[in-house]
Amino acid sequence: MESQRVMAVVPPDAPAAARIARSASLVVTSRYHPAVFAVPAGVTTIGIPVDDYTSVKLTGALENFGQHGILPVTDLLAGDGPALLARVWDARDATATAGRIIADTQRAATAAWWDRVAEVFRPSS
């Protein structure tokens, strides 16, 4: 599906999926990977989990970057989607800024962690 406002895509590969998610204004997904590609780039994301397992994954992916756009299917069917969309869309500028700051901080922490791991495996003289 594609229009001036909505694009639904099955990307050919992971790099293309990441590019699409990171360049979006808003990502709405029931899948984990579009969320983990989008949120570190500061893209406002709504996760629609279809089961408990996906709920845990999507909640973690969003909350690790300060987002709270989880919409369980039951809430979607109850008509709660428009209110959530309005809330996350209104906060999109703050979400983008916070997401990028958190991503930068996490990248630095991850680099430091792997430096420590590498040091453990470094042969001693």
N, CA, C and O atoms as CSV, one atom per row, in Angstrom:
chain,resi,resn,atom,element,x,y,z
A,1,MET,N,N,0.851,-1.171,0.000
A,1,MET,CA,C,0.000,0.000,0.000
A,1,MET,C,C,0.891,1.225,0.000
A,1,MET,O,O,1.856,1.297,0.761
A,2,GLU,N,N,0.574,2.188,-0.847
A,2,GLU,CA,C,1.348,3.415,-0.879
A,2,GLU,C,C,0.439,4.573,-1.264
A,2,GLU,O,O,-0.376,4.464,-2.181
A,3,SER,N,N,0.587,5.660,-0.563
A,3,SER,CA,C,-0.142,6.880,-0.863
A,3,SER,C,C,0.767,8.037,-0.498
A,3,SER,O,O,1.944,7.835,-0.200
A,4,GLN,N,N,0.240,9.228,-0.520
A,4,GLN,CA,C,1.034,10.381,-0.109
A,4,GLN,C,C,1.414,10.305,1.361
A,4,GLN,O,O,2.418,10.885,1.774
A,5,ARG,N,N,0.617,9.593,2.156
A,5,ARG,CA,C,0.823,9.596,3.597
A,5,ARG,C,C,1.250,8.262,4.169
A,5,ARG,O,O,1.833,8.220,5.252
A,6,VAL,N,N,0.976,7.164,3.469
A,6,VAL,CA,C,1.222,5.839,4.026
A,6,VAL,C,C,1.987,4.997,3.016
A,6,VAL,O,O,1.685,5.001,1.823
A,7,MET,N,N,2.985,4.275,3.520
A,7,MET,CA,C,3.710,3.346,2.677
A,7,MET,C,C,3.862,2.043,3.447
A,7,MET,O,O,4.449,2.016,4.529
A,8,ALA,N,N,3.336,0.977,2.892
A,8,ALA,CA,C,3.528,-0.354,3.467
A,8,ALA,C,C,4.467,-1.100,2.532
A,8,ALA,O,O,4.212,-1.193,1.332
A,9,VAL,N,N,5.550,-1.630,3.079
A,9,VAL,CA,C,6.610,-2.180,2.250
A,9,VAL,C,C,7.074,-3.516,2.803
A,9,VAL,O,O,7.104,-3.726,4.015
A,10,VAL,N,N,7.432,-4.411,1.901
A,10,VAL,CA,C,8.177,-5.604,2.277
A,10,VAL,C,C,9.573,-5.385,1.698
A,10,VAL,O,O,9.797,-5.617,0.510
A,11,PRO,N,N,10.515,-4.936,2.539
A,11,PRO,CA,C,11.850,-4.616,2.035
A,11,PRO,C,C,12.565,-5.871,1.542
A,11,PRO,O,O,12.318,-6.968,2.042
A,12,PRO,N,N,13.453,-5.706,0.560
A,12,PRO,CA,C,14.156,-6.859,0.013
A,12,PRO,C,C,15.211,-7.447,0.950
A,12,PRO,O,O,15.552,-8.625,0.846
A,13,ASP,N,N,15.724,-6.624,1.863
A,13,ASP,CA,C,16.772,-7.107,2.762
A,13,ASP,C,C,16.833,-6.221,4.009
A,13,ASP,O,O,16.171,-5.185,4.083
A,14,ALA,N,N,17.642,-6.649,4.987
A,14,ALA,CA,C,17.722,-5.917,6.262
A,14,ALA,C,C,18.244,-4.490,6.104
A,14,ALA,O,O,17.684,-3.584,6.720
A,15,PRO,N,N,19.296,-4.244,5.303
A,15,PRO,CA,C,19.737,-2.851,5.153
A,15,PRO,C,C,18.642,-1.940,4.587
A,15,PRO,O,O,18.506,-0.793,5.012
A,16,ALA,N,N,17.871,-2.448,3.637
A,16,ALA,CA,C,16.771,-1.642,3.086
A,16,ALA,C,C,15.703,-1.406,4.143
A,16,ALA,O,O,15.165,-0.304,4.249
A,17,ALA,N,N,15.395,-2.431,4.921
A,17,ALA,CA,C,14.404,-2.282,5.995
A,17,ALA,C,C,14.851,-1.225,6.994
A,17,ALA,O,O,14.050,-0.400,7.431
A,18,ALA,N,N,16.124,-1.250,7.355
A,18,ALA,CA,C,16.650,-0.266,8.303
A,18,ALA,C,C,16.565,1.141,7.723
A,18,ALA,O,O,16.161,2.072,8.419
A,19,ARG,N,N,16.942,1.306,6.455
A,19,ARG,CA,C,16.879,2.634,5.823
A,19,ARG,C,C,15.454,3.171,5.815
A,19,ARG,O,O,15.220,4.337,6.134
A,20,ILE,N,N,14.513,2.324,5.454
A,20,ILE,CA,C,13.110,2.758,5.394
A,20,ILE,C,C,12.620,3.164,6.781
A,20,ILE,O,O,12.018,4.225,6.942
A,21,ALA,N,N,12.877,2.324,7.778
A,21,ALA,CA,C,12.409,2.618,9.141
A,21,ALA,C,C,13.053,3.882,9.685
A,21,ALA,O,O,12.378,4.694,10.319
A,22,ARG,N,N,14.342,4.060,9.450
A,22,ARG,CA,C,15.060,5.224,9.990
A,22,ARG,C,C,14.690,6.526,9.305
A,22,ARG,O,O,14.890,7.603,9.868
A,23,SER,N,N,14.153,6.438,8.096
A,23,SER,CA,C,13.802,7.666,7.375
A,23,SER,C,C,12.314,8.002,7.475
A,23,SER,O,O,11.869,9.007,6.921
A,24,ALA,N,N,11.552,7.177,8.168
A,24,ALA,CA,C,10.109,7.401,8.288
A,24,ALA,C,C,9.799,8.543,9.252
A,24,ALA,O,O,10.619,8.892,10.101
A,25,SER,N,N,8.628,9.108,9.110
A,25,SER,CA,C,8.130,10.076,10.088
A,25,SER,C,C,7.482,9.363,11.261
A,25,SER,O,O,7.507,9.849,12.392
A,26,LEU,N,N,6.902,8.203,10.979
A,26,LEU,CA,C,6.209,7.394,11.981
A,26,LEU,C,C,6.269,5.949,11.517
A,26,LEU,O,O,6.057,5.662,10.339
A,27,VAL,N,N,6.556,5.043,12.437
A,27,VAL,CA,C,6.513,3.613,12.136
A,27,VAL,C,C,5.403,2.991,12.974
A,27,VAL,O,O,5.340,3.189,14.187
A,28,VAL,N,N,4.531,2.239,12.312
A,28,VAL,CA,C,3.499,1.451,12.986
A,28,VAL,C,C,3.770,0.010,12.589
A,28,VAL,O,O,3.743,-0.331,11.406
A,29,THR,N,N,4.033,-0.838,13.584
A,29,THR,CA,C,4.452,-2.197,13.272
A,29,THR,C,C,3.983,-3.197,14.317
A,29,THR,O,O,3.821,-2.867,15.492
A,30,SER,N,N,3.772,-4.406,13.869
A,30,SER,CA,C,3.526,-5.507,14.801
A,30,SER,C,C,4.766,-6.391,14.885
A,30,SER,O,O,4.758,-7.432,15.541
A,31,ARG,N,N,5.820,-5.964,14.217
A,31,ARG,CA,C,7.058,-6.739,14.165
A,31,ARG,C,C,8.174,-6.024,14.927
A,31,ARG,O,O,8.164,-4.800,15.065
A,32,TYR,N,N,9.122,-6.800,15.411
A,32,TYR,CA,C,10.214,-6.295,16.241
A,32,TYR,C,C,11.236,-5.475,15.446
A,32,TYR,O,O,11.592,-4.369,15.853
A,33,HIS,N,N,11.704,-6.005,14.326
A,33,HIS,CA,C,12.813,-5.358,13.634
A,33,HIS,C,C,12.516,-3.949,13.125
A,33,HIS,O,O,13.385,-3.086,13.249
A,34,PRO,N,N,11.351,-3.665,12.563
A,34,PRO,CA,C,11.106,-2.266,12.201
A,34,PRO,C,C,11.220,-1.328,13.412
A,34,PRO,O,O,11.693,-0.199,13.287
A,35,ALA,N,N,10.787,-1.802,14.570
A,35,ALA,CA,C,10.892,-0.975,15.783
A,35,ALA,C,C,12.349,-0.755,16.166
A,35,ALA,O,O,12.744,0.375,16.453
A,36,VAL,N,N,13.159,-1.818,16.176
A,36,VAL,CA,C,14.550,-1.635,16.606
A,36,VAL,C,C,15.364,-0.856,15.589
A,36,VAL,O,O,16.392,-0.279,15.944
A,37,PHE,N,N,14.938,-0.822,14.347
A,37,PHE,CA,C,15.607,0.035,13.370
A,37,PHE,C,C,15.180,1.492,13.548
A,37,PHE,O,O,15.997,2.396,13.374
A,38,ALA,N,N,13.928,1.728,13.887
A,38,ALA,CA,C,13.378,3.086,13.928
A,38,ALA,C,C,13.722,3.850,15.198
A,38,ALA,O,O,14.157,4.999,15.124
A,39,VAL,N,N,13.535,3.232,16.364
A,39,VAL,CA,C,13.615,4.008,17.609
A,39,VAL,C,C,14.991,4.604,17.893
A,39,VAL,O,O,15.044,5.715,18.419
A,40,PRO,N,N,16.117,3.941,17.580
A,40,PRO,CA,C,17.398,4.606,17.843
A,40,PRO,C,C,17.629,5.826,16.951
A,40,PRO,O,O,18.451,6.686,17.267
A,41,ALA,N,N,16.902,5.895,15.843
A,41,ALA,CA,C,16.994,7.054,14.959
A,41,ALA,C,C,16.040,8.159,15.394
A,41,ALA,O,O,15.958,9.203,14.747
A,42,GLY,N,N,15.321,7.932,16.486
A,42,GLY,CA,C,14.398,8.939,16.989
A,42,GLY,C,C,13.059,8.952,16.281
A,42,GLY,O,O,12.306,9.918,16.404
A,43,VAL,N,N,12.748,7.896,15.540
A,43,VAL,CA,C,11.479,7.837,14.815
A,43,VAL,C,C,10.372,7.384,15.770
A,43,VAL,O,O,10.477,6.337,16.408
A,44,THR,N,N,9.333,8.174,15.853
A,44,THR,CA,C,8.178,7.820,16.669
A,44,THR,C,C,7.604,6.504,16.158
A,44,THR,O,O,7.386,6.330,14.959
A,45,THR,N,N,7.361,5.577,17.093
A,45,THR,CA,C,6.949,4.230,16.708
A,45,THR,C,C,5.767,3.769,17.551
A,45,THR,O,O,5.733,3.962,18.767
A,46,ILE,N,N,4.803,3.159,16.878
A,46,ILE,CA,C,3.694,2.488,17.555
A,46,ILE,C,C,3.866,0.997,17.313
A,46,ILE,O,O,3.924,0.541,16.171
A,47,GLY,N,N,3.946,0.248,18.400
A,47,GLY,CA,C,4.052,-1.198,18.312
A,47,GLY,C,C,2.712,-1.834,18.627
A,47,GLY,O,O,2.084,-1.519,19.637
A,48,ILE,N,N,2.284,-2.724,17.758
A,48,ILE,CA,C,1.010,-3.424,17.954
A,48,ILE,C,C,1.315,-4.909,18.161
A,48,ILE,O,O,1.358,-5.674,17.197
A,49,PRO,N,N,1.525,-5.317,19.408
A,49,PRO,CA,C,1.841,-6.723,19.653
A,49,PRO,C,C,0.610,-7.608,19.474
A,49,PRO,O,O,-0.505,-7.249,19.852
A,50,VAL,N,N,0.855,-8.772,18.888
A,50,VAL,CA,C,-0.251,-9.697,18.639
A,50,VAL,C,C,-0.259,-10.862,19.623
A,50,VAL,O,O,-1.178,-11.681,19.618
A,51,ASP,N,N,0.772,-10.929,20.471
A,51,ASP,CA,C,0.834,-11.981,21.488
A,51,ASP,C,C,1.756,-11.508,22.614
A,51,ASP,O,O,2.394,-10.462,22.504
A,52,ASP,N,N,1.820,-12.282,23.690
A,52,ASP,CA,C,2.624,-11.883,24.850
A,52,ASP,C,C,4.106,-11.772,24.508
A,52,ASP,O,O,4.779,-10.849,24.966
A,53,TYR,N,N,4.611,-12.692,23.719
A,53,TYR,CA,C,6.022,-12.691,23.341
A,53,TYR,C,C,6.380,-11.409,22.596
A,53,TYR,O,O,7.366,-10.746,22.915
A,54,THR,N,N,5.567,-11.074,21.602
A,54,THR,CA,C,5.816,-9.854,20.837
A,54,THR,C,C,5.626,-8.616,21.700
A,54,THR,O,O,6.306,-7.610,21.498
A,55,SER,N,N,4.720,-8.677,22.648
A,55,SER,CA,C,4.514,-7.554,23.561
A,55,SER,C,C,5.780,-7.256,24.354
A,55,SER,O,O,6.170,-6.098,24.502
A,56,VAL,N,N,6.418,-8.301,24.861
A,56,VAL,CA,C,7.664,-8.120,25.616
A,56,VAL,C,C,8.735,-7.515,24.719
A,56,VAL,O,O,9.422,-6.575,25.120
A,57,LYS,N,N,8.882,-8.041,23.515
A,57,LYS,CA,C,9.920,-7.551,22.606
A,57,LYS,C,C,9.676,-6.099,22.197
A,57,LYS,O,O,10.586,-5.273,22.261
A,58,LEU,N,N,8.455,-5.790,21.778
A,58,LEU,CA,C,8.166,-4.425,21.335
A,58,LEU,C,C,8.238,-3.429,22.485
A,58,LEU,O,O,8.748,-2.321,22.318
A,59,THR,N,N,7.732,-3.816,23.646
A,59,THR,CA,C,7.793,-2.921,24.808
A,59,THR,C,C,9.242,-2.612,25.151
A,59,THR,O,O,9.587,-1.456,25.393
A,60,GLY,N,N,10.085,-3.622,25.173
A,60,GLY,CA,C,11.501,-3.402,25.458
A,60,GLY,C,C,12.170,-2.529,24.417
A,60,GLY,O,O,12.930,-1.623,24.759
A,61,ALA,N,N,11.896,-2.794,23.151
A,61,ALA,CA,C,12.505,-2.011,22.078
A,61,ALA,C,C,12.131,-0.539,22.191
A,61,ALA,O,O,12.987,0.332,22.033
A,62,LEU,N,N,10.871,-0.256,22.461
A,62,LEU,CA,C,10.430,1.132,22.552
A,62,LEU,C,C,10.882,1.787,23.853
A,62,LEU,O,O,11.410,2.898,23.835
A,63,GLU,N,N,10.681,1.115,24.974
A,63,GLU,CA,C,10.987,1.736,26.265
A,63,GLU,C,C,12.478,1.983,26.460
A,63,GLU,O,O,12.852,2.915,27.172
A,64,ASN,N,N,13.337,1.174,25.847
A,64,ASN,CA,C,14.777,1.419,25.960
A,64,ASN,C,C,15.174,2.757,25.355
A,64,ASN,O,O,16.249,3.277,25.651
A,65,PHE,N,N,14.318,3.314,24.515
A,65,PHE,CA,C,14.593,4.612,23.903
A,65,PHE,C,C,13.542,5.648,24.283
A,65,PHE,O,O,13.340,6.629,23.568
A,66,GLY,N,N,12.874,5.424,25.414
A,66,GLY,CA,C,11.966,6.419,25.967
A,66,GLY,C,C,10.615,6.516,25.291
A,66,GLY,O,O,9.902,7.499,25.492
A,67,GLN,N,N,10.241,5.527,24.497
A,67,GLN,CA,C,8.945,5.568,23.824
A,67,GLN,C,C,7.956,4.634,24.519
A,67,GLN,O,O,8.330,3.611,25.094
A,68,HIS,N,N,6.696,5.017,24.447
A,68,HIS,CA,C,5.649,4.258,25.137
A,68,HIS,C,C,4.437,4.045,24.228
A,68,HIS,O,O,3.294,4.101,24.682
A,69,GLY,N,N,4.695,3.804,22.955
A,69,GLY,CA,C,3.617,3.669,21.985
A,69,GLY,C,C,3.173,2.239,21.743
A,69,GLY,O,O,3.072,1.807,20.595
A,70,ILE,N,N,2.911,1.510,22.796
A,70,ILE,CA,C,2.431,0.134,22.642
A,70,ILE,C,C,0.902,0.145,22.592
A,70,ILE,O,O,0.242,0.746,23.441
A,71,LEU,N,N,0.359,-0.526,21.588
A,71,LEU,CA,C,-1.087,-0.594,21.393
A,71,LEU,C,C,-1.488,-2.059,21.213
A,71,LEU,O,O,-1.480,-2.572,20.094
A,72,PRO,N,N,-1.839,-2.731,22.310
A,72,PRO,CA,C,-2.267,-4.129,22.175
A,72,PRO,C,C,-3.449,-4.247,21.213
A,72,PRO,O,O,-4.251,-3.322,21.083
A,73,VAL,N,N,-3.543,-5.379,20.552
A,73,VAL,CA,C,-4.613,-5.591,19.577
A,73,VAL,C,C,-5.985,-5.341,20.194
A,73,VAL,O,O,-6.864,-4.773,19.546
A,74,THR,N,N,-6.168,-5.760,21.436
A,74,THR,CA,C,-7.474,-5.537,22.077
A,74,THR,C,C,-7.789,-4.045,22.186
A,74,THR,O,O,-8.933,-3.632,22.001
A,75,ASP,N,N,-6.769,-3.242,22.486
A,75,ASP,CA,C,-6.969,-1.791,22.563
A,75,ASP,C,C,-7.193,-1.192,21.178
A,75,ASP,O,O,-7.998,-0.275,21.014
A,76,LEU,N,N,-6.484,-1.711,20.189
A,76,LEU,CA,C,-6.694,-1.263,18.816
A,76,LEU,C,C,-8.139,-1.515,18.391
A,76,LEU,O,O,-8.800,-0.632,17.845
A,77,LEU,N,N,-8.615,-2.724,18.648
A,77,LEU,CA,C,-9.989,-3.077,18.276
A,77,LEU,C,C,-11.025,-2.313,19.093
A,77,LEU,O,O,-12.154,-2.121,18.642
A,78,ALA,N,N,-10.645,-1.876,20.296
A,78,ALA,CA,C,-11.556,-1.093,21.138
A,78,ALA,C,C,-11.611,0.373,20.710
A,78,ALA,O,O,-12.397,1.153,21.248
A,79,GLY,N,N,-10.769,0.744,19.735
A,79,GLY,CA,C,-10.810,2.112,19.234
A,79,GLY,C,C,-9.812,3.058,19.861
A,79,GLY,O,O,-9.944,4.273,19.712
A,80,ASP,N,N,-8.802,2.530,20.570
A,80,ASP,CA,C,-7.836,3.383,21.265
A,80,ASP,C,C,-6.703,3.900,20.375
A,80,ASP,O,O,-5.885,4.705,20.820
A,81,GLY,N,N,-6.653,3.445,19.131
A,81,GLY,CA,C,-5.570,3.840,18.237
A,81,GLY,C,C,-5.451,5.333,17.988
A,81,GLY,O,O,-4.354,5.878,18.108
A,82,PRO,N,N,-6.544,6.024,17.644
A,82,PRO,CA,C,-6.427,7.452,17.356
A,82,PRO,C,C,-5.869,8.274,18.525
A,82,PRO,O,O,-5.086,9.199,18.310
A,83,ALA,N,N,-6.261,7.948,19.740
A,83,ALA,CA,C,-5.755,8.700,20.900
A,83,ALA,C,C,-4.261,8.460,21.086
A,83,ALA,O,O,-3.513,9.397,21.363
A,84,LEU,N,N,-3.820,7.209,20.937
A,84,LEU,CA,C,-2.389,6.923,21.062
A,84,LEU,C,C,-1.618,7.614,19.951
A,84,LEU,O,O,-0.572,8.213,20.197
A,85,LEU,N,N,-2.125,7.533,18.740
A,85,LEU,CA,C,-1.465,8.196,17.621
A,85,LEU,C,C,-1.318,9.688,17.882
A,85,LEU,O,O,-0.243,10.247,17.667
A,86,ALA,N,N,-2.374,10.338,18.338
A,86,ALA,CA,C,-2.311,11.778,18.625
A,86,ALA,C,C,-1.261,12.074,19.687
A,86,ALA,O,O,-0.505,13.038,19.565
A,87,ARG,N,N,-1.211,11.246,20.732
A,87,ARG,CA,C,-0.255,11.472,21.825
A,87,ARG,C,C,1.185,11.330,21.338
A,87,ARG,O,O,2.015,12.199,21.606
A,88,VAL,N,N,1.491,10.242,20.626
A,88,VAL,CA,C,2.880,10.038,20.205
A,88,VAL,C,C,3.272,11.012,19.096
A,88,VAL,O,O,4.425,11.437,19.023
A,89,TRP,N,N,2.324,11.366,18.235
A,89,TRP,CA,C,2.631,12.308,17.163
A,89,TRP,C,C,2.906,13.699,17.741
A,89,TRP,O,O,3.822,14.386,17.288
A,90,ASP,N,N,2.127,14.111,18.726
A,90,ASP,CA,C,2.359,15.412,19.358
A,90,ASP,C,C,3.721,15.475,20.046
A,90,ASP,O,O,4.315,16.548,20.153
A,91,ALA,N,N,4.210,14.342,20.506
A,91,ALA,CA,C,5.494,14.288,21.221
A,91,ALA,C,C,6.663,13.948,20.300
A,91,ALA,O,O,7.770,13.717,20.786
A,92,ARG,N,N,6.450,13.912,18.989
A,92,ARG,CA,C,7.472,13.399,18.077
A,92,ARG,C,C,8.789,14.163,18.109
A,92,ARG,O,O,9.847,13.546,17.987
A,93,ASP,N,N,8.763,15.476,18.268
A,93,ASP,CA,C,10.022,16.225,18.302
A,93,ASP,C,C,10.838,15.866,19.538
A,93,ASP,O,O,12.045,15.643,19.446
A,94,ALA,N,N,10.187,15.810,20.685
A,94,ALA,CA,C,10.879,15.416,21.918
A,94,ALA,C,C,11.340,13.965,21.830
A,94,ALA,O,O,12.422,13.626,22.308
A,95,THR,N,N,10.524,13.113,21.223
A,95,THR,CA,C,10.885,11.706,21.049
A,95,THR,C,C,12.131,11.582,20.190
A,95,THR,O,O,13.031,10.803,20.507
A,96,ALA,N,N,12.190,12.339,19.114
A,96,ALA,CA,C,13.346,12.286,18.213
A,96,ALA,C,C,14.617,12.718,18.933
A,96,ALA,O,O,15.651,12.058,18.827
A,97,THR,N,N,14.540,13.808,19.651
A,97,THR,CA,C,15.712,14.300,20.381
A,97,THR,C,C,16.162,13.302,21.434
A,97,THR,O,O,17.342,12.958,21.508
A,98,ALA,N,N,15.230,12.840,22.242
A,98,ALA,CA,C,15.569,11.892,23.310
A,98,ALA,C,C,16.109,10.588,22.737
A,98,ALA,O,O,17.081,10.042,23.259
A,99,GLY,N,N,15.496,10.085,21.676
A,99,GLY,CA,C,15.948,8.833,21.073
A,99,GLY,C,C,17.374,8.913,20.580
A,99,GLY,O,O,18.153,7.979,20.770
A,100,ARG,N,N,17.722,10.018,19.949
A,100,ARG,CA,C,19.094,10.179,19.441
A,100,ARG,C,C,20.098,10.297,20.586
A,100,ARG,O,O,21.194,9.741,20.509
A,101,ILE,N,N,19.735,11.008,21.636
A,101,ILE,CA,C,20.628,11.135,22.798
A,101,ILE,C,C,20.833,9.776,23.453
A,101,ILE,O,O,21.962,9.400,23.767
A,102,ILE,N,N,19.746,9.040,23.658
A,102,ILE,CA,C,19.855,7.710,24.269
A,102,ILE,C,C,20.692,6.799,23.384
A,102,ILE,O,O,21.535,6.058,23.889
A,103,ALA,N,N,20.475,6.841,22.069
A,103,ALA,CA,C,21.247,5.990,21.154
A,103,ALA,C,C,22.731,6.310,21.241
A,103,ALA,O,O,23.556,5.397,21.294
A,104,ASP,N,N,23.085,7.589,21.257
A,104,ASP,CA,C,24.501,7.967,21.374
A,104,ASP,C,C,25.098,7.465,22.680
A,104,ASP,O,O,26.212,6.942,22.697
A,105,THR,N,N,24.360,7.623,23.771
A,105,THR,CA,C,24.826,7.159,25.082
A,105,THR,C,C,24.996,5.647,25.082
A,105,THR,O,O,25.991,5.129,25.590
A,106,GLN,N,N,24.029,4.941,24.514
A,106,GLN,CA,C,24.098,3.477,24.471
A,106,GLN,C,C,25.247,2.995,23.593
A,106,GLN,O,O,25.908,2.012,23.928
A,107,ARG,N,N,25.493,3.674,22.471
A,107,ARG,CA,C,26.623,3.289,21.614
A,107,ARG,C,C,27.932,3.422,22.372
A,107,ARG,O,O,28.791,2.544,22.288
A,108,ALA,N,N,28.092,4.510,23.111
A,108,ALA,CA,C,29.316,4.709,23.894
A,108,ALA,C,C,29.444,3.639,24.972
A,108,ALA,O,O,30.530,3.096,25.176
A,109,ALA,N,N,28.359,3.332,25.657
A,109,ALA,CA,C,28.398,2.304,26.705
A,109,ALA,C,C,28.699,0.932,26.111
A,109,ALA,O,O,29.450,0.150,26.694
A,110,THR,N,N,28.119,0.646,24.963
A,110,THR,CA,C,28.368,-0.642,24.307
A,110,THR,C,C,29.821,-0.749,23.862
A,110,THR,O,O,30.444,-1.798,24.025
A,111,ALA,N,N,30.362,0.321,23.305
A,111,ALA,CA,C,31.772,0.309,22.898
A,111,ALA,C,C,32.679,0.073,24.100
A,111,ALA,O,O,33.631,-0.703,24.017
A,112,ALA,N,N,32.389,0.733,25.213
A,112,ALA,CA,C,33.198,0.545,26.428
A,112,ALA,C,C,33.085,-0.894,26.924
A,112,ALA,O,O,34.084,-1.486,27.334
A,113,TRP,N,N,31.890,-1.458,26.892
A,113,TRP,CA,C,31.683,-2.846,27.310
A,113,TRP,C,C,32.537,-3.792,26.466
A,113,TRP,O,O,33.254,-4.635,27.006
A,114,TRP,N,N,32.461,-3.651,25.138
A,114,TRP,CA,C,33.214,-4.565,24.278
A,114,TRP,C,C,34.714,-4.336,24.390
A,114,TRP,O,O,35.490,-5.271,24.192
A,115,ASP,N,N,35.139,-3.125,24.699
A,115,ASP,CA,C,36.563,-2.892,24.983
A,115,ASP,C,C,36.983,-3.686,26.210
A,115,ASP,O,O,38.065,-4.273,26.229
A,116,ARG,N,N,36.136,-3.709,27.238
A,116,ARG,CA,C,36.444,-4.491,28.447
A,116,ARG,C,C,36.453,-5.988,28.150
A,116,ARG,O,O,37.315,-6.715,28.643
A,117,VAL,N,N,35.504,-6.444,27.353
A,117,VAL,CA,C,35.471,-7.863,26.976
A,117,VAL,C,C,36.735,-8.227,26.200
A,117,VAL,O,O,37.357,-9.254,26.473
A,118,ALA,N,N,37.112,-7.400,25.248
A,118,ALA,CA,C,38.325,-7.671,24.462
A,118,ALA,C,C,39.556,-7.722,25.354
A,118,ALA,O,O,40.457,-8.531,25.131
A,119,GLU,N,N,39.594,-6.865,26.358
A,119,GLU,CA,C,40.734,-6.842,27.282
A,119,GLU,C,C,40.853,-8.167,28.035
A,119,GLU,O,O,41.964,-8.634,28.285
A,120,VAL,N,N,39.747,-8.765,28.393
A,120,VAL,CA,C,39.763,-10.055,29.094
A,120,VAL,C,C,40.415,-11.128,28.230
A,120,VAL,O,O,41.104,-12.006,28.749
A,121,PHE,N,N,40.205,-11.064,26.934
A,121,PHE,CA,C,40.735,-12.085,26.035
A,121,PHE,C,C,42.117,-11.755,25.484
A,121,PHE,O,O,42.696,-12.555,24.749
A,122,ARG,N,N,42.646,-10.598,25.827
A,122,ARG,CA,C,43.971,-10.205,25.342
A,122,ARG,C,C,45.024,-11.046,26.058
A,122,ARG,O,O,45.013,-11.135,27.286
A,123,PRO,N,N,45.928,-11.659,25.308
A,123,PRO,CA,C,46.976,-12.457,25.960
A,123,PRO,C,C,47.894,-11.567,26.799
A,123,PRO,O,O,48.235,-10.450,26.409
A,124,SER,N,N,48.274,-12.084,27.938
A,124,SER,CA,C,49.207,-11.317,28.773
A,124,SER,C,C,50.629,-11.601,28.312
A,124,SER,O,O,50.919,-12.669,27.773
A,125,SER,N,N,51.510,-10.632,28.531
A,125,SER,CA,C,52.907,-10.784,28.086
A,125,SER,C,C,53.714,-11.599,29.044
A,125,SER,O,O,54.904,-11.820,28.817
